[in-house]
Amino acid sequence: MKQANTLQDRLKKVAQFSCVALCTIAITGCQKDNEEVAAPTPEVAPAAVAGAPVAAPSTIPAGNPKDVLAEVGGEKLTRGDVEKEIDIQMTALQGRIPPERQTEFRDGMYKYTVEQFVVKQLLINEAKKQKIKVTKADKEKVYEQIKASLPPGKTIEQAMEESPLGKKRMEEEIQASLTITKLIEQEMDGKVSVSKKEIAAFKNKPVKVTASHILIMVDKADSPEVKAEKKAKAEKIQKELVGGADFAKLATEHSSCPSKNNGGDLGPFGRGQMAPPFEEASFTQKVGEIGPIVETEFGYHIIKVTAQEKGDSVPDEDIKKMLESEKQREVASNFIDSLRKKAKIKYAKGFEPPVAL
């Protein structure tokens, strides 16, 4: 699964970059006019059904705009709030999402928006408790970064007015982002460091792999019996591959992933780009090995790693930054988890987060 952003030396820079990136996208758009936009799903996604594309039915429970989908410490998010947010995103991406993927995109945005509200509210509430303040200089720095990304001759004022979010909302988002930045930076202080020993150990690990896979897709509506049949099919294919069968041929015949058109080849990818179970298998298998069945939310995968790039090809300074990034993410994740445990959070049925959260 793709990471949200590439982290820099310190989380402050990361959070500010994230704020600038999000605001810049809201102002100017991040895709070409006719470019299609994928739904917010992990990297390894199932293929479309053969024939004319048909949109899948929505998985979002029905209701009315006043329904409260999430509540954090008394702050509520209604279905109407989420619909408004999604409409803004859909307007900004008008014409770039294939019709057959719009339902999938909206469903993904629904769940993403609900969870982002919860995390944002947890952090904002904590920032208030700790009396975190955003200075005029903090804002000016962000505005300068946004300004540098705009087309020649366009002012920030003009861009904000033209943004789907509107000027007021843009200013609110910048304020919130900077507040959260300062809070997490404060939490990070003294907790992130990388030793020479850790850098040396990293050099012996793969940082990028090239792999092929065969996906036997599992639908959420599949019964336990159907799911068991699909797993049995994956196991049968895996045994054939271990016995010497041609991987590309079986991928073309059986895989549900678009990569089947390339014999299952996914090309090179780094850490943080695939669903966690898929990544773990890919980075621990030996080159040329047919691994055991790996299950993700998409179904059953059979993976063959075809190439590895070890960390010894990466400069020490870059390794240090990567390891700092991992530790920063871990500290931030633990911090948010601690806030969850202390807060009163309510979800409407059907909008609960994954168990991992």
Backbone torsions as a table, in degrees:
resi	resn	phi	psi	omega
1	MET	NA	138.2	-175.6
2	LYS	-70.0	145.9	177.0
3	GLN	-75.6	157.2	-179.9
4	ALA	-65.8	-46.6	-179.7
5	ASN	-153.1	163.3	171.3
6	THR	-86.1	123.3	-177.1
7	LEU	-79.7	147.2	178.8
8	GLN	-99.2	-163.9	-173.8
9	ASP	-58.1	-40.6	-178.5
10	ARG	-129.9	151.8	-177.5
11	LEU	-63.6	-27.0	178.7
12	LYS	-59.2	-47.4	179.6
13	LYS	-63.6	-37.3	-179.9
14	VAL	-63.9	-50.9	-176.6
15	ALA	-63.3	-38.8	178.3
16	GLN	-66.7	-39.9	177.8
17	PHE	-62.6	-42.9	-179.8
18	SER	-60.5	-44.4	179.3
19	CYS	-60.2	-48.4	-179.3
20	VAL	-63.1	-44.1	-178.9
21	ALA	-61.4	-47.4	-179.3
22	LEU	-63.6	-42.6	-179.3
23	CYS	-68.0	-38.5	178.9
24	THR	-64.3	-42.2	177.7
25	ILE	-61.6	-42.8	-179.5
26	ALA	-64.0	-32.8	-177.7
27	ILE	-82.1	-50.5	-170.3
28	THR	-106.9	-16.6	-174.7
29	GLY	83.5	148.5	-175.4
30	CYS	-115.6	1.9	-179.8
31	GLN	-121.7	159.3	173.5
32	LYS	-70.9	156.1	-172.8
33	ASP	-51.4	-40.4	-175.0
34	ASN	-106.3	12.6	-176.9
35	GLU	-82.0	136.0	178.7
36	GLU	-77.2	147.3	-179.4
37	VAL	-114.2	128.9	-179.7
38	ALA	-76.6	152.2	175.2
39	ALA	-67.5	155.5	-176.8
40	PRO	-73.6	82.2	179.8
41	THR	-130.9	164.4	177.6
42	PRO	-60.6	169.7	-172.1
43	GLU	-63.3	-41.2	-176.3
44	VAL	-89.6	98.0	-173.1
45	ALA	-115.0	151.5	-179.4
46	PRO	-70.2	156.9	-179.4
47	ALA	-80.5	162.3	176.1
48	ALA	-73.8	153.7	179.2
49	VAL	-66.9	141.6	-178.9
50	ALA	-61.2	148.6	-178.0
51	GLY	95.0	-161.5	-179.0
52	ALA	-65.1	128.0	-179.5
53	PRO	-61.2	134.7	178.4
54	VAL	-127.5	131.5	-179.1
55	ALA	-68.1	136.4	177.5
56	ALA	-73.9	152.7	178.2
57	PRO	-65.6	150.5	-179.0
58	SER	-67.0	144.1	177.4
59	THR	-101.1	2.7	-177.9
60	ILE	-85.3	126.5	178.5
61	PRO	-58.2	141.0	-179.8
62	ALA	-73.0	160.5	179.5
63	GLY	177.2	-166.1	178.8
64	ASN	-118.8	163.4	-174.5
65	PRO	-56.1	-24.7	-177.2
66	LYS	-85.0	-8.2	178.8
67	ASP	-57.7	133.4	175.9
68	VAL	-89.1	116.6	-177.3
69	LEU	-90.1	-27.9	178.2
70	ALA	-154.8	147.6	178.2
71	GLU	-140.3	130.3	-179.7
72	VAL	-129.4	112.8	178.3
73	GLY	53.8	35.4	179.0
74	GLY	94.7	-17.2	177.8
75	GLU	-84.4	129.0	-173.5
76	LYS	-114.4	147.2	174.4
77	LEU	-118.8	120.1	-179.2
78	THR	-97.3	165.5	176.3
79	ARG	-59.7	-36.8	178.4
80	GLY	-63.0	-38.7	177.3
81	ASP	-60.9	-44.8	-177.7
82	VAL	-66.8	-43.6	179.5
83	GLU	-60.0	-40.8	179.5
84	LYS	-62.8	-42.8	179.4
85	GLU	-63.3	-43.9	-179.3
86	ILE	-66.9	-39.0	178.7
87	ASP	-60.9	-38.0	177.8
88	ILE	-62.4	-45.2	-179.2
89	GLN	-65.9	-42.1	-179.1
90	MET	-65.5	-36.7	177.7
91	THR	-65.4	-43.8	-180.0
92	ALA	-63.7	-29.5	-177.0
93	LEU	-105.2	18.7	-175.7
94	GLN	-52.5	128.5	177.8
95	GLY	83.5	-2.7	-176.9
96	ARG	-105.5	-8.1	178.8
97	ILE	-106.7	120.8	179.8
98	PRO	-55.7	140.6	-178.8
99	PRO	-51.4	-39.5	-177.6
100	GLU	-71.5	-9.6	-179.1
101	ARG	-111.4	0.6	-176.3
102	GLN	-66.6	-38.4	177.6
103	THR	-64.4	-44.4	178.3
104	GLU	-60.5	-42.6	-179.5
105	PHE	-63.5	-46.4	-179.5
106	ARG	-63.4	-41.6	178.8
107	ASP	-61.2	-44.3	178.3
108	GLY	-63.1	-41.0	178.8
109	MET	-65.3	-35.8	178.6
110	TYR	-57.5	-54.8	-176.3
111	LYS	-67.4	-37.7	178.7
112	TYR	-63.7	-45.1	-177.7
113	THR	-65.0	-41.3	178.4
114	VAL	-61.7	-47.1	-177.5
115	GLU	-70.1	-35.4	177.6
116	GLN	-65.5	-35.6	176.1
117	PHE	-61.1	-45.3	-178.7
118	VAL	-62.0	-50.2	-178.8
119	VAL	-62.7	-45.2	-179.4
120	LYS	-61.2	-43.6	-177.9
121	GLN	-67.4	-38.2	176.6
122	LEU	-58.2	-45.4	-177.5
123	LEU	-71.9	-41.3	178.6
124	ILE	-63.8	-43.1	179.0
125	ASN	-61.9	-41.1	179.2
126	GLU	-67.6	-38.2	178.3
127	ALA	-61.7	-37.7	177.7
128	LYS	-65.2	-42.5	178.8
129	LYS	-60.7	-38.5	-177.6
130	GLN	-89.5	3.5	177.2
131	LYS	56.9	44.8	177.1
132	ILE	-71.6	131.5	-178.7
133	LYS	-118.9	141.5	175.5
134	VAL	-104.4	126.3	-177.0
135	THR	-89.9	167.0	177.0
136	LYS	-62.5	-37.5	179.3
137	ALA	-64.3	-37.2	177.8
138	ASP	-59.8	-45.9	-178.9
139	LYS	-66.7	-43.4	-178.3
140	GLU	-60.3	-36.5	179.6
141	LYS	-64.5	-42.1	179.4
142	VAL	-67.6	-42.5	179.4
143	TYR	-61.4	-36.6	178.1
144	GLU	-65.4	-38.8	179.1
145	GLN	-67.4	-40.2	177.8
146	ILE	-66.2	-43.3	-178.8
147	LYS	-57.4	-39.4	-178.1
148	ALA	-65.6	-19.9	-178.0
149	SER	-93.4	-5.4	-176.2
150	LEU	-83.9	157.3	176.6
151	PRO	-63.2	152.0	179.3
152	PRO	-55.7	135.2	176.5
153	GLY	88.8	-10.9	-179.7
154	LYS	-96.5	130.7	179.8
155	THR	-89.7	162.5	177.4
156	ILE	-62.7	-39.9	179.9
157	GLU	-57.6	-48.0	179.8
158	GLN	-62.1	-44.8	-177.7
159	ALA	-63.4	-42.0	-179.7
160	MET	-65.8	-39.3	179.7
161	GLU	-64.3	-34.9	-178.0
162	GLU	-83.5	-15.0	-177.6
163	SER	-64.3	144.0	175.3
164	PRO	-58.6	-26.5	-179.6
165	LEU	-77.3	-28.9	-175.9
166	GLY	86.8	154.8	-175.5
167	LYS	-60.3	-46.6	-177.5
168	LYS	-60.7	-46.0	-179.0
169	ARG	-65.2	-39.1	178.7
170	MET	-60.5	-44.8	-180.0
171	GLU	-64.1	-38.4	178.1
172	GLU	-65.0	-41.0	-179.4
173	GLU	-67.1	-39.0	177.9
174	ILE	-64.7	-43.3	178.2
175	GLN	-60.1	-46.7	-179.2
176	ALA	-64.8	-43.4	-178.8
177	SER	-62.3	-42.6	179.7
178	LEU	-68.6	-35.3	177.6
179	THR	-63.7	-45.4	179.1
180	ILE	-65.4	-39.0	177.6
181	THR	-55.0	-50.4	-177.5
182	LYS	-64.8	-38.6	179.6
183	LEU	-62.5	-49.1	-176.5
184	ILE	-71.2	-35.3	176.4
185	GLU	-60.6	-40.0	177.6
186	GLN	-63.8	-40.4	178.6
187	GLU	-67.2	-31.4	-179.4
188	MET	-73.0	-26.5	-170.4
189	ASP	-50.5	119.6	176.9
190	GLY	80.0	1.1	-175.6
191	LYS	-105.8	-3.8	-177.6
192	VAL	-124.0	114.3	175.8
193	SER	-150.7	151.8	-178.3
194	VAL	-126.7	127.5	-178.7
195	SER	-91.9	163.9	176.7
196	LYS	-62.9	-33.3	179.5
197	LYS	-64.1	-40.1	179.6
198	GLU	-67.7	-36.8	178.0
199	ILE	-65.3	-42.1	179.6
200	ALA	-63.7	-40.6	-179.6
201	ALA	-66.4	-35.7	-179.5
202	PHE	-63.0	-34.4	-176.7
203	LYS	-62.5	-20.8	-179.6
204	ASN	-92.3	0.1	-178.0
205	LYS	-107.1	150.5	176.1
206	PRO	-70.4	137.5	177.1
207	VAL	-107.5	-14.3	177.7
208	LYS	-151.6	140.2	177.5
209	VAL	-131.3	156.7	171.6
210	THR	-115.1	129.4	-175.7
211	ALA	-144.3	158.5	172.5
212	SER	-118.2	154.9	177.2
213	HIS	-149.2	160.9	173.2
214	ILE	-121.4	124.2	-179.2
215	LEU	-108.5	124.1	169.9
216	ILE	-101.4	101.5	-171.1
217	MET	-70.1	139.4	175.8
218	VAL	-116.0	128.4	178.7
219	ASP	-89.8	148.4	-179.7
220	LYS	-60.6	-26.8	-178.4
221	ALA	-85.5	-4.1	-179.0
222	ASP	-62.5	137.5	175.9
223	SER	-74.5	163.2	177.2
224	PRO	-55.7	-34.8	-178.9
225	GLU	-68.0	-44.6	179.8
226	VAL	-65.2	-41.3	179.2
227	LYS	-61.6	-41.1	179.5
228	ALA	-64.1	-37.9	178.8
229	GLU	-64.5	-40.6	-179.8
230	LYS	-67.7	-37.3	177.5
231	LYS	-65.7	-40.1	178.5
232	ALA	-62.7	-37.9	178.6
233	LYS	-64.3	-43.0	179.0
234	ALA	-62.5	-41.2	-179.9
235	GLU	-65.0	-38.1	178.6
236	LYS	-64.1	-44.3	179.2
237	ILE	-64.9	-40.4	-179.6
238	GLN	-61.2	-40.5	178.9
239	LYS	-66.0	-38.2	178.0
240	GLU	-63.7	-39.9	-179.8
241	LEU	-67.7	-42.1	177.2
242	VAL	-61.2	-32.1	179.9
243	GLY	-79.5	-1.3	175.5
244	GLY	110.3	5.7	179.9
245	ALA	-64.4	155.7	-178.2
246	ASP	-74.9	119.3	-175.0
247	PHE	-63.4	-48.9	-177.0
248	ALA	-60.1	-39.1	-179.3
249	LYS	-64.5	-46.6	-179.3
250	LEU	-69.6	-32.7	177.7
251	ALA	-65.0	-44.5	179.5
252	THR	-61.9	-36.2	-176.9
253	GLU	-80.6	-34.2	-168.8
254	HIS	-120.5	-21.5	-173.4
255	SER	-70.2	145.0	176.9
256	SER	-96.6	1.6	-178.7
257	CYS	-93.4	145.2	177.5
258	PRO	-55.7	-22.2	180.0
259	SER	-64.5	-11.5	179.5
260	LYS	-60.5	-26.2	178.6
261	ASN	-68.0	-15.7	176.1
262	ASN	-113.2	25.7	-179.5
263	GLY	70.2	22.9	179.5
264	GLY	90.3	-3.3	-176.0
265	ASP	-69.6	124.0	178.6
266	LEU	-97.5	-8.0	-177.0
267	GLY	76.5	-173.3	-179.3
268	PRO	-79.5	146.8	176.0
269	PHE	-153.0	152.3	179.6
270	GLY	-101.8	-176.3	178.7
271	ARG	-68.8	147.4	178.3
272	GLY	87.0	2.4	-177.5
273	GLN	-101.5	-18.2	-178.1
274	MET	-117.7	166.2	174.9
275	ALA	-57.1	139.2	-174.1
276	PRO	-46.9	-49.4	-179.5
277	PRO	-62.4	-36.3	179.3
278	PHE	-67.1	-43.6	179.4
279	GLU	-62.3	-46.7	-178.0
280	GLU	-57.8	-44.1	179.5
281	ALA	-66.1	-44.2	-176.5
282	SER	-63.1	-37.5	-175.9
283	PHE	-88.5	-3.4	178.8
284	THR	-114.1	-16.3	177.8
285	GLN	-73.6	153.3	175.8
286	LYS	-81.5	152.7	178.4
287	VAL	-61.8	131.8	179.1
288	GLY	86.5	-7.7	-176.7
289	GLU	-83.0	142.0	171.9
290	ILE	-93.2	113.0	-174.7
291	GLY	-81.8	172.5	176.3
292	PRO	-70.3	167.7	179.5
293	ILE	-62.3	133.1	178.1
294	VAL	-116.6	128.7	-179.4
295	GLU	-103.4	130.8	172.9
296	THR	-128.1	-177.2	179.7
297	GLU	-64.6	-15.0	-179.4
298	PHE	-89.6	-20.3	-178.6
299	GLY	141.9	-146.5	-175.7
300	TYR	-107.0	129.0	-177.5
301	HIS	-114.2	141.1	169.7
302	ILE	-115.4	121.5	-171.2
303	ILE	-114.7	139.6	172.6
304	LYS	-129.8	115.9	177.7
305	VAL	-83.0	127.1	-176.8
306	THR	-107.0	-16.0	178.5
307	ALA	-161.3	153.8	177.8
308	GLN	-135.1	146.4	172.5
309	GLU	-118.8	114.6	-176.9
310	LYS	-77.5	160.1	-179.0
311	GLY	-67.8	-14.3	-178.2
312	ASP	-70.2	-7.5	177.8
313	SER	-92.2	-1.2	-177.3
314	VAL	-104.6	133.5	178.5
315	PRO	-59.0	146.9	-178.3
316	ASP	-54.2	-40.8	-177.8
317	GLU	-64.3	-37.4	177.7
318	ASP	-69.1	-37.9	177.2
319	ILE	-62.8	-43.0	179.4
320	LYS	-58.5	-43.6	180.0
321	LYS	-64.7	-41.1	178.8
322	MET	-61.5	-46.7	-178.8
323	LEU	-67.1	-37.0	175.4
324	GLU	-62.1	-40.3	179.6
325	SER	-60.5	-45.2	179.2
326	GLU	-61.1	-42.9	-179.4
327	LYS	-69.0	-36.5	177.3
328	GLN	-62.6	-44.1	178.9
329	ARG	-62.8	-40.3	-179.6
330	GLU	-65.2	-44.5	179.1
331	VAL	-62.7	-44.5	-180.0
332	ALA	-63.1	-42.4	179.5
333	SER	-63.4	-44.2	179.0
334	ASN	-64.1	-37.3	179.6
335	PHE	-63.8	-46.1	179.4
336	ILE	-64.8	-39.2	177.5
337	ASP	-61.2	-39.8	179.5
338	SER	-65.8	-35.8	178.2
339	LEU	-69.3	-36.6	178.0
340	ARG	-59.6	-44.5	-175.9
341	LYS	-65.0	-29.8	-178.0
342	LYS	-88.9	-20.2	-173.1
343	ALA	-91.2	160.0	173.0
344	LYS	-96.1	106.9	-177.7
345	ILE	-119.1	131.3	178.0
346	LYS	-124.5	135.4	176.1
347	TYR	-119.0	142.9	171.7
348	ALA	-71.5	152.7	-179.8
349	LYS	-59.1	131.6	179.8
350	GLY	96.1	-6.7	-179.5
351	PHE	-120.4	12.9	178.3
352	GLU	-65.6	149.7	179.3
353	PRO	-75.6	165.1	174.4
354	PRO	-56.6	153.4	-178.9
355	VAL	-55.3	-32.7	-177.6
356	ALA	-60.1	-24.5	-179.8
357	LEU	-79.2	NA	NA
